């Protein structure tokens, strides 16, 4: 679904930001891109969605080479929710913001309204359809930006820090959406500093360090490697550490930790 | 006298039906490290702006109550006095950049220069802020070419260079990698005592290393104010913000009937190992 082949990139007049990047992502995978501030994570996202072109190598999305495909065409194949959602929202009503993408795809009338209603339901903002997106709180704005992308049903979703600023309720919505999308065969790519979120939701981790791939592994294998998490400068989620301290088999999530602990202490 | 005092603050945005802050009262002492946790739409950013003296502003006034620093309500402060006393760093760092600095160094110098400080003093402050926020290696970079996390560190550095007595941070560490966050907390600890730090957060874990006093802001009021343990165990906090990962695991063991009665759920990894071992022995 998405293929990155020996990509290098530098901003004009700058040092190399990304070197020798190669990976592919299959349908239904949830890939988390992690690494220190300035490791090149957001730059990599901009290469995937065609906002930037690699200096060498190719990026192929849904069979399209990003170098030959205009961004507005590519946007139907790869939807991006940026770090600051207020920078991508431009309609005066939540309803219109959600409608914008599918309308560009030629959806009209009842089909368009049905698509909007479906998305508003998924992001939990059906009651806010007529409000100005920027009158909403920060988490709801993030969900509006996510909804405007979901409405286009792109086969690849790019989410830059989607969990940021979400409370338990909004987080549950986001996690449900990520799970549903993966289930439906969407390829979901997250840039994320919250390793608890990565542990709960990502199937695979791509770690960047100084513009190179430091690791590309299933989530559990990545977090159980001290060497790789240190190299990538990321925090090991507490359940992973605690399982290790307690001599339990490796786990990623609080629920898995509780289950292993209960299995280990069945007869008290 | 409390350093910052909020008295019965009742505030709504023009044309809004419901108030954002609903008769809120709270006081902060000099040198305190406070984390105010809040679910979405609880009034977090609005309260942060009141504490920072950015409100009242034009038509944005309280229907009742006020906020004062050193016993003096905000309207009696000049902008320059206020900027030297309290600094606010918002959620979107790129919106906070002045836009008139070509380097990180100049961006940090902007505030102190506007206080008309002597050049030596400005340079000393910039150097210190660069160190605290792990930005020395980026001093010559254009602020707009930094990554999101680097810009966040820059906006905190620019605020610190004003040497405020109060620093108010809206989700300060959400975009920082763990090394930068730990550095930042360690450097804050190394600053002269007396700086009051108030952070607003949705996530539970980042504040545990930063603050000693916790509060939960919910529906425009402070519903609980105390130690991290008290606040994170409060039912409304669990309902709206969830639990830390280790507390969640212990909670699920308790739900299965296997967590000893009277043994508190651990909040952090540091205490979790011992709690789990105790639970295993029980």
Boltz contact constraints between the chains, C-beta under 6 A:
constraints:
  - contact:
      token1: [A, 36]
      token2: [B, 177]
      max_distance: 6.0
  - contact:
      token1: [A, 37]
      token2: [B, 147]
      max_distance: 6.0
  - contact:
      token1: [A, 37]
      token2: [B, 149]
      max_distance: 6.0
  - contact:
      token1: [A, 37]
      token2: [B, 150]
      max_distance: 6.0
  - contact:
      token1: [A, 37]
      token2: [B, 177]
      max_distance: 6.0
  - contact:
      token1: [A, 37]
      token2: [B, 180]
      max_distance: 6.0
  - contact:
      token1: [A, 38]
      token2: [B, 147]
      max_distance: 6.0
  - contact:
      token1: [A, 38]
      token2: [B, 150]
      max_distance: 6.0
  - contact:
      token1: [A, 83]
      token2: [B, 148]
      max_distance: 6.0
  - contact:
      token1: [A, 84]
      token2: [B, 92]
      max_distance: 6.0
  - contact:
      token1: [A, 137]
      token2: [B, 40]
      max_distance: 6.0
  - contact:
      token1: [A, 137]
      token2: [B, 41]
      max_distance: 6.0
  - contact:
      token1: [A, 139]
      token2: [B, 40]
      max_distance: 6.0
  - contact:
      token1: [A, 164]
      token2: [B, 174]
      max_distance: 6.0
  - contact:
      token1: [A, 165]
      token2: [B, 171]
      max_distance: 6.0
  - contact:
      token1: [A, 165]
      token2: [B, 202]
      max_distance: 6.0
  - contact:
      token1: [A, 167]
      token2: [B, 39]
      max_distance: 6.0
  - contact:
      token1: [A, 167]
      token2: [B, 40]
      max_distance: 6.0
  - contact:
      token1: [A, 167]
      token2: [B, 202]
      max_distance: 6.0
  - contact:
      token1: [A, 167]
      token2: [B, 240]
      max_distance: 6.0
  - contact:
      token1: [A, 167]
      token2: [B, 241]
      max_distance: 6.0
  - contact:
      token1: [A, 168]
      token2: [B, 240]
      max_distance: 6.0
  - contact:
      token1: [A, 168]
      token2: [B, 241]
      max_distance: 6.0
  - contact:
      token1: [A, 168]
      token2: [B, 242]
      max_distance: 6.0
  - contact:
      token1: [A, 170]
      token2: [B, 40]
      max_distance: 6.0
  - contact:
      token1: [A, 196]
      token2: [B, 245]
      max_distance: 6.0
  - contact:
      token1: [A, 233]
      token2: [B, 177]
      max_distance: 6.0
  - contact:
      token1: [A, 233]
      token2: [B, 179]
      max_distance: 6.0
  - contact:
      token1: [A, 235]
      token2: [B, 178]
      max_distance: 6.0
  - contact:
      token1: [A, 238]
      token2: [B, 245]
      max_distance: 6.0
  - contact:
      token1: [A, 238]
      token2: [B, 246]
      max_distance: 6.0
  - contact:
      token1: [A, 238]
      token2: [B, 269]
      max_distance: 6.0
  - contact:
      token1: [A, 239]
      token2: [B, 245]
      max_distance: 6.0
  - contact:
      token1: [A, 241]
      token2: [B, 269]
      max_distance: 6.0
  - contact:
      token1: [A, 242]
      token2: [B, 246]
      max_distance: 6.0
  - contact:
      token1: [A, 242]
      token2: [B, 272]
      max_distance: 6.0
  - contact:
      token1: [A, 245]
      token2: [B, 273]
      max_distance: 6.0
  - contact:
      token1: [A, 246]
      token2: [B, 276]
      max_distance: 6.0
  - contact:
      token1: [A, 254]
      token2: [B, 245]
      max_distance: 6.0
  - contact:
      token1: [A, 254]
      token2: [B, 248]
      max_distance: 6.0
  - contact:
      token1: [A, 254]
      token2: [B, 249]
      max_distance: 6.0
  - contact:
      token1: [A, 257]
      token2: [B, 249]
      max_distance: 6.0
  - contact:
      token1: [A, 258]
      token2: [B, 249]
      max_distance: 6.0
  - contact:
      token1: [A, 258]
      token2: [B, 252]
      max_distance: 6.0
  - contact:
      token1: [A, 258]
      token2: [B, 253]
      max_distance: 6.0
  - contact:
      token1: [A, 262]
      token2: [B, 256]
      max_distance: 6.0
  - contact:
      token1: [A, 265]
      token2: [B, 280]
      max_distance: 6.0
